[in-house]
Amino acid sequence: MASMRFSLIFGFSLYSCLFAAEAESNTSSYAALFSFGDSLADTGNMLSLQGQSSPIGRLPYGETFFHRPTGRFSDGRLVVDFFAQALGLPLLPAYLSTLDGGDDFSKGVNFAVGGATALDSSSQSVTNISLNAQLQWFHQLLPSICKPYSDCKEFMKKSMFLVGEIGGNDCNFAFFQGKSTEEVKAFVPSIINTIMKAASEFINEGVETLVIPGNLPIGCSTAYLTMFQTQDKQEYDPDTGCLKRFNDFAIYYNSKLQDAIQVMRQKFPHATTIYADYYNAALRFFKSPEAFGLAKETVHSACCGVGDRYNFNFNRMCGTSGVTACSDPASYISWDGMHLTETAYKFITASLLSGEFTDPPLRIGNLDVALPPLTMPNPTSQGPEAMHVTVCVYVFLITSLFFCLNELNQGFTFYLDIM
């Protein structure tokens, strides 16, 4: 009889917890996902512009997940792909690939283009596609998504917008041309103003959830380490092996971007503008690579490439003749010297979706990836599902304690009665 009572109490407690968790998880869905940016987010637009003869149109690009080249600058999926999967949405079609018809963009579309810049006037852009050009594409497509057009604001309200990463190429092209840090800093305000202008346009269209990523730790980039390598050990961070001055620049850039986002929040308090901290999410790989299953000896090297110290050569890039990929991309951070592996993108996305590296915290938590236990988990910093599991554990313990005390009390009463 006692065991039956315990089963009923425990069963009811567990059912209540699971019901609450299910109800919570169903409230975080979005109707669509829209992406803008450069090669960190491009899912095929550059390939549509350049054709299959492009290096990204050949293996080993895409070999890990898709087993074929898709126009992504990686061996597999990108942050935008993992976002879509976590939201329960299909992988986003590239905008230029939809022009021939056949693609469904009712769940979102990707406007990002490899080599794209934030500014229209950025020199050395390989595509001449800026953020403004992507905005124009968006406005051209919008009437065909919302039918009737009067329903657009409601549709936008239920959608998530990834605005970037964009602006990184403006800085990359300038640094690779030999411009100083101070010269590049001079046009950072223009880059950020362009990004904020685009974000304002989206909000005016009805968008209420925007994610704006910052810059990666470019001083850890294989391309930067190759181009700016030096014998001066003072130039390198002893904890990461990365070039300090370029990471310092990325920190400066990201601080200015966060300041602008804060102003945006005050201007549009009804919208949720989220800063995605790509910098710190990725920097962990270089501090503790083994914790993520990454090879310490190749932490700065490209998986796909040729060369000496970093396996990278600007004149012989991945996808060109005679250039091969490593046998285990999952143990590398850098895919082709300029972009990351699917594994790196997956870890970055998981940390973003958990709320650890987003401000305010973005807690979706549906990405199936095991993060390394670098610190003891804090239930209040996890997603809703983790919170509910924690609560359920406490409910179970309290229920068990109550049951035991009750049984002890009954046993003690019985003992008094027979005395």
N, C-alpha and C positions, 0 to 999 in steps of 0.2 A: 504493500500500500504506500509506504514511504517513497519507494522508487518511482511509483506511478505519479505521485504528487510532484516529485522533483522533475520528472520528464515533462509534465504539463507546464509547470512554471518556466522551465528552461526553454521549452519549445515556443511558448508565447513570447518570451523575451527575445529570442533569436529572430522570430518572425517579425516582430516589431522593428528590430534593428535593420533587417534586410529590406523591409518595406520602405523604411525611411531613406535608406541608401539609394534604392531604386528611384524613389521620387526625386531625390536630389540630383541624381545623374541625368535625369530626363529634362532638367531645366537649363542645361548648358549647351543646347544645340543651336546651330546657325543654319540658315537656309542656303547660304552660298558663301564662297570664299573668293576674293579678288586679290591678285598679286601684281605689284609693280616693282621694278628694280633692274638689276644687272645680271651677270652670269651666275651669281650665287643663287638666283631664283629662276633663271630661264629654263623652261621646260620644252623648248623647241623653236622659239622665234628666230634666233640667230641661224639655226639650221634651215629654216624656211627662206631666209634672206640669202644665204650662201649656197644652198644646195648640198647634195650628198657628197660632193667633193671636199667639203669642209673637213678638217681633222676631227671635229666632234661628231661627224657623220660616219665615223669608222670605229670599229672595235680597236682597243679595249674599252672605249667609252660605253657605259651602260652594261658592262659585262656581269656585274654582281647581282643585280635584282632583275633587270629587264632582259638580260642576255642578248641585248642588241643595242646599238646606239639610238638614242631618242632625242638628241639635241641637248641633253643635260651635260653640264661640265663636271662630270663626276663618274665614278664607277657604278653609281646607283641613284638612290633617291636623295632629294634635297630637303631642306627645312620646310619648304612650302608643301612638299609631298607628305611629310609626316604630319604637318598641321591638318591637311585635308583628311588623312586617314583617322587622326584622332577625333576630328569633328564628325566622322561618319559620312564624309563626302567623297565623291570620286576624285581621282587625280585630275588636276586642272589641265584642260587643253590649252595649248599656246594660241594666242589670238590670231597670229598670221596663218596658222594651220587651219583655222576655222573658216577662212575666206573662201575656200573651195567647197564649203558645205559639208554636212555629215556629222559635225561635232555638236554635242549638246552643251551649251554654256548656260543653261538655266541654273546650274549649281555653282557657277563661277567660271572665271577665265583668267589666264595668266598673260599679262602684258610685258613682263620683264624680258629684256634683251641683253645678251652677252655684250659687254663692252659699253653699255649705255652709261651716260653721265647724268648728273642732276642739272648741270648748266648747259644751255644751248651752245655756248661759245667755247666749250672745253676743247683744247687742241689734241690732236693725235687719237681722237676717238675712232675706233675701228668700224663703227656702225653709223655714225651721225644720228643716232637715236638718243634723244634726251628724255627726261621725265615729262616735259611738256608734250612731246610727241606721243608718249604713252597715254597722257591725259586726253589728247585729241582722239585717240583710238577708243578710249573708254566712252567718251561722249557720243561718238559715232555709233557705238554698239548698243548703248543704253536703251534706245527706243525699241530695239528688237528683243530685248530681254523682258521689258515690262510691257505687257499687253493687257489692258490699255496703259498708256504712258502715265496716266494719273496715279497708277498703283506703284510707281517707282519708289516713292519715299518710304512706303511701308516695306517694300522688298529690301531697300537699302538698310533700313532699320534692323532687319533680321540677318544682315550679312556682316561678315568680318573682312576688313581690308588690311592687307599686309603692304605697308608703304616702305619698301626697301628690303634688303639693304640697297641704298642708292646714294651716290656721292663719293663712294670709295674710289671709283675710277677717276674722278676729277683730280683726286689727290695722287693716285698712282701714276697717272700720266705725267703729272707735274714733277714728281720725285724722280721718275725714270728719265726725264729730260734734264735732270741735274739741278733743278730749282732747290733753293734752301728751304729749311723748315719755316723760317719767317716769311718767305715769299708765298709758301703754300697756305700758311695761317691767314694771310691777308685776304684770301677769297673764301675762307670757310664760312663767314657770315652770309655770303651770297648763296652758297650751297644750301645752307640750313634754311634761309628764307624761301628758297625755291621748294624745298620739301614741305615746309609749313604752309605755303600757299596751296600746294596740291592737297594737303590734308584738310585745309579750310574748304576747298571746293567739294571734297567728298562729304564733309559734314553738312554743307549747304544742300547737298543732294539727298540728305536724310540719313547718312551713315552715322552710327552711334558707337561702333567699336572699331578702333584703329590700332594696329600694332606697328610701331616705328622702331626698327632695329638701329643700333649704333654700329660703329666700325669694329672690325676684328682686330686682334693684336698684330698689326701688320709687321712689326719688328720680328715676329716669329715666322712670317711667311717665307717659304723656300725661295721664292723669287727675290725678295728683299735681301735675304741672307746671302744669296749668290751674287747679286749685283753690288752690294755694299759691304762684302766681306773684307775684313781688315785683320792685321796682326795685332792691333791694339786691343788687348783684353779688357781694357776699361770701357770699351764700347758695348760690351755684352753683359747682360744680366746674369750673374752667377747662378741664380736659382732656376732660370729657364733656358739660358743659352741664346736668348733673343737680343736683337739690337735695341738698346735702351732708347735712343733718340726717336726712333720711329714708333715705339710703343708709347713713349711720352706724348708724341703728337696725337696718336689715337685717343689717349686719355683726354687731351685738350679738346679734340674734336667732339668726343662724346659728351663732355661736360657742357659744351655750348649747345649741343643738340638737346640735352636734358633741360637746360634753361629755357629753350624755345618751346619745348613740350609743356613745361609748367605754365608759360604764358598762354599757350593754346587751351589748356584746361580751364584757366580763368575766363577766357573768352567764350568757350563753349562748355559750360559746366554740365550740360545734359549728356554730352558725349564722353565715352571712356577712351582716353588716349593713353596707350600703354607703351612704355619704353622697354625694348628688348635688349638686354645687356649681352650682346654677342661677345664682347671683349672678355669679360670675366668668365663666361660660360666656356670659352675656348682656352683661356689661359691655363686652366687647371690641367689640360692635357700635357702641357710642357713642364709644369711643376711636378706632376705625379703621373707620368704616362702608364706605369705598370698597374696603377689602380684602375685604369680603364681597359686593361688588356692590350695596351699599345707597346710596341717595342721601343725601349729607351735608346738603343743604338741608332735607330732610324727616325727619331722623333722630329727631326728637321728636314728629312729627305723626302723627295717625291717618290711615290710608288711607281708612277709611269713617267719615265724619262731616261736621259743619259747624262753623264757628267761625272765629275770627280767627287768633291766633298758632299754635295747635296743632291746628286743625281738629277741635275737640272741644267738645261742649256737653252737659252732664248732662241737659238738658231735651229734647234732640233727638239721640237715640242712633242708631247704625247699626241698620237694620232698620225704622225708623219712616218715616212718609210724608215724602217730599221729601229724604231723606238718601241720598246716592249714594257709591259707592266710587271710588277712584282707578283709573286705567287699567292700572297696573302694580304690583300688590301685592307682587311679588317684590323691589321696590326699597325697601320699607318694613319697619320693625321692628314698629310698632304697627298692629294691624288696626283696632280700633274704639275705641281710647283706653284700654281696660282689659285687652285681650288682644293676643297677638302674631299675626303672620302665619305662614302655613305655612313660609315661607322661614326665618324666625327660629327656629321650633321645630325645623326640620330641622337647622340648624347647631348648635343646642344639643344635640340628640340625638346628632349625629355626634361631638361633642366628649366626650360622656358615654360612648358606646360604644367610643371609642378608648382610654378610661381616663385621658384628660387631666384631666377634671374630676370624677372619682369616687375615693372613698377607702374601701376599697382599690380599685385600678384595676379597672374592669369592662371587659374586652376582648372584645367580640363582633365588631365591625368588619365587619358585613355590609351596612351602610347605604351605598347608592350615592350619595355626595355628595362633591364636591370641596371640601376645605377650603382656604382661602387660605394661601399659604406665608408666614405672618408670621414664622416662625423656621425655621431649618434642621431638617429632620426628624431625630429621634433614634431609631434602630431599636429601642432597648430600651424606648421609651415607646409604641411602636405595638402594634397587635393582632398575634395569632399569624401571620396571613397575611403581614403586612409583614415580620415577623421571618424567616419562611421564604424570602421573596423575597430578602432581604438575604443570608441564608446561601447560597442558590443562586448568587447573583452571586459570592460568595467562592469557592465550590466550583468554579465555572466558571473563574475566574481562576487558581486554584491548579492545576486540571487542565491548563489551557492552558500555564502556566509549566512544569509537569512534562513535558508533551509536547515543548515546544520544547527544553528542556535535554537531553532524551533524544535528540532528533533531532540536536542539535549534537554530542553525545557520539559518536553513531554516525558522523556525518560526519567528526569529528576522527580516529576510529579508522581509517576508510577511508583518510584522507589519509596517516596513518602507514604503513599497509600498502603503499601504492604508492610510497612514498619509497625 
